[in-house]
């Protein structure tokens, strides 16, 4: 994955997690559960993809 695509994914992930935190700060009566579940799934998936991409870019020395 190119650096530009990874950067855009990081920005998107940050926006998703900021939206999750804003939704979680609401009183429990006002929280829309399906919105929260969708955002949590999208945020978790984007974080997994970012982590996987960054781990692939590491080069481990071979013995």
N, C-alpha and C positions, 0 to 999 in steps of 0.2 A: 504494500500500500504506500502511495506517495506521501511525502511530508505534508503537502497541502491538504490532502484528504484527511489525514490523521488530525491535523490542526482544526479543520472544520468539524470533525467528529468531537474533538475535545470541547470546542465552543458550544456545540449543540448539547453535549452532555452537561456542561455547566449550567446552561439555561434550563434544562430539564430538572436538575437537582435544586436549582434556586426556586423553581415553580413548586417542587415537592415540599420544600421547606416553608414556602409561603402558604401552601395549602394546609400543612400540618400545624401551622401557628394559629389557625382559625379555631374557634370553639367547636367542640365535637358535634354539635347539632348542625353546624353549617358545612361540615366536610362532606364533599361529594365522594362517596366510596369508590364508584367506578372510575372517576377521574384520578383518584389517588392510586388505585391499583394499576391503572394504565401507565401513569407516570412512573411508578416504582418499577414496573416491568421494563419500560423503555430506558430508564436510568440505569438499571442493573445490566441490561443487555449492552448498552453503549459503554459502560465501564468495563465489562468483560472484554469487549472487542478492543478497546484501547489498551487494556492490560496485555492481552494476547499479542497485539501488534508491537507493543514496546518490548515484550519479552523476546519476540522473534528477531527484533533488530539488534539484540545483544549478541556479541560474539564471544563465546567461551573458548579459552585456549585449550587445545588438545594436548595431551601428554604424549 
